[in-house]
Amino acid sequence: MQRISSTVAGLFLLFAVAVPSARSPSAQSAKGARVEMTVDSIMRGPDLVGYPPSGLRWSGDSRKLYFDWRKPGEKESSTYVVDRGGGEPRKLSEADAKNAPPAVGRWDKAKKRILFADAGDIVIFDTTGVRRQITKTAAGEGNPRWARSDTHVTYVSGGNLFLVPVDGSGTLVTQLTDVIQKKQDPKLTESQKFIKEEEQKLIEAVRERAEERQKREDKAKKERLPQFELASPQQSASDLMLSPDETYTYIVVSERPGGAKTTVIPNYVTETGYTEDIPGRTNVGDTQDRRLLAILNLKTGKSVWADGSFAPPVSATEKPAAAGTTAPDGKPGRAAEREIRWSTPSISDDGKLVVASARSSDNKDRWFVTLDPETGKSKVIDT
């Protein structure tokens, strides 16, 4: 309730100072001018009226209000700041804007530091106005979260989960998962299998090399990171979250539709002088991408898929022609499973309660379910 009140107060303050300031000196000089509501004037859109302020956030001491604003005639939004007591909003330079509090992020339990991703890097900003860069790499990092009682940070990079201490002590960066594509072993014909087996029986050196290779693979298997295999090349890990007790990693797997077609949009005005295609999306009604949820046990390496059997099956008449008929692991699923899209779950501080939401692909149904991370079984608690 207190947070809502402060937000309402911030909105009131912002519009109290923003509306008068919208009449900049150039606008005030033309105070008597009237805007003709012609088609040409209306078609100017944001160039005529600008965009409303967004991204409201207070400074650490609650004395200043920051917001993003695009005034009429400006090409892009800028960061502004105004005192709590009112006055003219001040536009910040690009350097000053980087030291402003972020509009979106995750606060620690003490509400002293906020964690966020900025241009593919992980950053911590505290209430004293100090900005600290946790990562600075060419690779993109995202989805940062606090871990180990706010002493560490996890983030996702390259489809894997990483852990880094905030104070810089100990191991700087630890990779927690190894998400890989499922290996497709070459299928041998019966004659090829026979030749391979006979070769190992007759030639001792071949047999010894095979045994040595197997020993190396078994040893590497014991030392490797917990692995999770994606079922197909169409799948990718879009988000990974560590449980508070560091036993499980929850993996949101995005799967591109195999049979769907994207709309081809030609772009005739290009820098090269040649017609180019603009990437399009699948048409409404065609098969959409799936969002699956997997749970990886970091101690045993076992992984399970979240159970979606709570969703009623689709009848043959309802099922789209291009819809899939297989489970996430590629094995035949139950008849015409209803496609659902999972979200990243919310977990209690002790890790004992896991709640996730799921929506049907047609957006007609939504479920809140609890999950058993060991088995993946779900129980509906709200619809």
Order of alpha helices (4+ residues) and beta strands (2+ residues): alpha-alpha-alpha-alpha-beta-beta-beta-beta-alpha-beta-beta-beta-beta-beta-beta-beta-beta-beta-alpha-alpha-beta-beta-beta-beta-beta-beta-beta-beta-beta-beta-beta-beta
